[in-house]
Amino acid sequence: MLEVINNALSNNDFYICLYNNNVYIYNYQEIISFNNDLIKVRLKNKIVKIKGSKMLIEKMHLHELLIKGSIDSVSYE
């Protein structure tokens, strides 16, 4: 069973959902860098760093992003 953690920050312009081996980002601005071990995504006023292994972008539609792989951590800059 997948457990969903909704991360609603003080500004609702974007949100991030964490699932088992998936990260869903809604309303991102740009992908800064991407490789199998680290993905950096710019949000309105933050940068999200997703660390893991064997990561790939499963879905990319307008401002929606779904990242799959072995996710180790998600942090903000």
Order of alpha helices (4+ residues) and beta strands (2+ residues): beta-beta-beta-beta-beta-beta-beta
